[in-house]
Amino acid sequence: MVKANSLVLYKNTVAIVLSEDKGKFSIKYRSLPAAGSKGAQFAEQSVRAKDFILLHEGPASLDKALDAADRDACREDDLYDTESSNPLAAQIKECWELLSADDETAQTPMPLEELCSLFHGTFDADEAYCLYLSLKNTVYFSQLLKEQLNGKLVFLPRSKEEIDSMVKKAMLKGKEAELREEFIGRLKARKLDLPQDGIYMGDVEALALGKTDKSRTLHDAHLKETPESAHKVLLETGIWDITRNPYPLRWGLSMQSATEGLSSPPKDEERVRVGGIAWAIDSEWSADPDDAVAYDGEYLWIHIADPASTVMPDSSIDKSARARGSTLYIPEGASRMLCEDSLSDYALGLNEISFALSFRLKINKEDAAIEECSVLKTVVDVKRLTYKAADEQCQSPELKPLFDIAWANIEKRKKSGSVQIDIPEVHINVDPETKKVEILPDTHYRSQDMIREMMLLAGEGAARFAFKNNIPFPFVSQDAPAMPAPEEIPSGLAGQFRIRRCMRRRSVGVTPSMHCGLGLAMYSQVTSPLRRYGDLIGHEQLRAFLDGRELLDKDTMLMRVSEGDAASVAAHKAERKSNMHWTLVYLLQNPDWSGDAVCVDLGGKQPQWFIPSLGLETYMTPNNPVELNGVLRVKPSKINLSELTVDFTEV
């Protein structure tokens, strides 16, 4: 019976009943001390009988009950200790042995009062809480909260097998804790015992790769829980070497190409057979040529790979490409938007004949304006050329007209305010076996400019064709740059960087608008459907129109383009981070490197420099005043691979 001065359990602590009124009990218990306070803190609460469990009918003293528990009770350390020196623990063990020896009592639930009287001789009110804690904190009995007898607590003797199992697990857990503590010490000293210690570093790797935002290991070692900190620790402990590139995975990107293969282009589809040879002109390391160009004396032909002949809108392949956004190009290789095994069917010039979606343009010879654009499903004979070979053949009857059209288009775009930025680029190559890094200057060929103009003409023609035929289409635009007066633009590289800072972001919409950077009244990107999702969905729309199928509406198309663009942004960021990573690895592999840096801006806190041989921008304060386009010989002084930073000093 619960009455005043009875001892009860309330929220896992002991409390004393002060009074009872209409089924509600006023109790007093020890609470957590307030911040800055000294001594024990107590609280009072009005509760119902279902909110507490009776320990002893009393009369009891809360202070004495707490004192006895603090002084004499078995602690949690005694839970799995069968040889505890605590007198109560020894009495509880003797009681368990006595009960276990009798088959009738070995598995008999016993109320707290009877059990305490058995091993302690009495069940005193002021000691009840101490005796309860002692039973709870040893391994010999289990508390059965759901099996109460007359509102009193009930305990059940455990079997010897259960006790042995619990003790063994506790010992193993204690050993594991000891081993982990020793590991944390080695981690702090950055002296891991590999490979054994590697089993503890999984959460650190997961954090470095962006798979989680927490690391218990770094937390226990009092280290920052950031991807950069995790990367640094993995390098310092030898778990990773400097060639491990975490950035694609950190940005949530797959390092493997898409796996679902495309069906072969339908052979029975009606296509136009285009006579003559079209030229697929690209860099020597290109493996997925997706465009080819030709001029037949009347029309300019721009042939583009035709994966949309089998990739249907919102199919599984389309959804996969949308999730990737674009092919990921990093120095280690490419992770392709579409299945690599399908390239031979769709890339141009890899087979004897190529299937293409072709843009046939009639160009005004006086002002290079597009007078007519047709979009056709075609069969083409394609031959491949490197940029270098195309430059060497630029005066040939096949290629000269293409160069002439390109130069005329450049002049047309200039008159419309186009902006051309020329900043040297490099090509980073990583040997797959040795991980040795090469950084080579990206030689610029005139044929690269020619091909660029062909692709721009195709994009302009596609936009005009879509607009004329009311096809919902991803039109690309760009606001006019806030250019300074010509006399305010420096010469050389400094001027190119000044112009670059003026450029605005591009945007994609369903209404054609001026692309000021290109100097085009309307424009769309359609020339890389094998590696850009926005181009692929443009092809899907054009093909649906040509086949008389239902078109995607504007909202649906724009939503899908936006999803692809978001994924593509992540891929571009991973590419930039990866390029910087391998540039720093190159410097670490070549500690004696030095090179020229060109001053390109003096407007910030520190002068900005560009190192052409690395394709790298940096900030550095020179020993002496410097002018724009001034050149200094520099070398790296501090490289932080995990933070992707490098400081340079003058040689």
C-alpha angles and dihedrals in degrees: 000000000000114000140145113312092019115142116235141173113243119178092339094309134092121260137175124227112239100181145334128229126174095333096316122108128209109216136182124211141164111267133192111285117252117248111280094009125127129217131015119326123212133197135192125218138179110227142162125247091255090062096066142037123228115244101172134351090227148159086225139162116228092209093052092045091053093044092052092049093047091048107037112015123112111254129225087261086069093056095096098017108107091179098051117157092216108116092222091051090054091049091049091050091050089049092051091049090051094049094043092053090063115068091209096055098033093089100022117123110230130198115244092246094055094043094050092047088052099053099025102034093231139041102217118186095230091049097044095095092047091051092046092052091047092054091046093049098053129076098234103080136035123214115236104203093173093053105063122164114215089337093306129122118264129206130192125207111241122230119252090244091054092048092048091050093049093047091049092050091048091051091050091047090050090049091049090050090050092049092047091050089053089049092052089054091053090046092054089051090045089233105121122177100234139235091010095056090052090084089069095051100068095102090048090055091046090054093047090052094048095247092124138010097220136062122189089194094057090043092053090048091050092242128139114273098224131119089245093051091047090050091050093050092048090053095045093050095046095243087120129026124216093267094066107111110200100174104092091051091041088058090049095253128143117241089207127078121246110284106202106097123225119236115250115268109275109264094202095057115117109250136168113249106224114207126223130027127305119204124228102200118186145133118298092250096051113121101175109053106187102173140050131180137206142162120215098189093267108036135039109225121204110183119197130191111266111218089144087073086082106011105089123200112274093004118141090262091049091050091048091050090048091052090052095042093197144357111286111232115193129157091260091059143280130305100202128220090218128038112286092216088064095056094092090060096049112022111093122250098015093103133041090262129018131213113222147170100232135201112210110197131188107207125202105236094212102053102007091240118155107250097176138009127190127180114213140176104234150178112221140182106229131190123189126231133177118232089250093054091046091053089052090052097041092119094050117116090247099050106028094076089053092053091047092052090047095053090047090051091050090055091047091053092046090057088054092053102263118171122222118194119192114192119156115253133200136210117228116206126187120197105231093217106039098023087226110159126223124189112195129180111255100236110220116225128193088233089064088062090047093052091046090056091048090054091048090051090051091050092048092046092049091050091050092047092050093046093048092050097042093243113162099241141171102253115191120213140169130198119238114275118246093244121186121228112289092249090057093058111091122225125251126015092336089062093050091053090047091054092046091057089057096057121109128220118267121241135202122218144150094250120072115241138167118290096207096183090059096034092235126138091214132005144169134182111243106141102089109049091147092062110020123059094206089059091047094054089048088055091048090056094046092048093047088054093048092047094046092242127143114281125224110257119244096258095048093046094048092048091053092046089051091052090050092047092052090054091044091054089056090050092051091049091050089049092052092046091047092050090051091047093054092044089058090045088054090053091048090050090049105043093170094057120133131167147162122284122197120211107234103168137022098179101094135068088276129023114264118232136193122207105203096193090058099031085231133143120207143159123238139157109228124219091243134028113283136198130220112283089018113147129223131180107235141179132191115267101177129016121190106186097182092053093038092233133133130182122208132204132191116269 
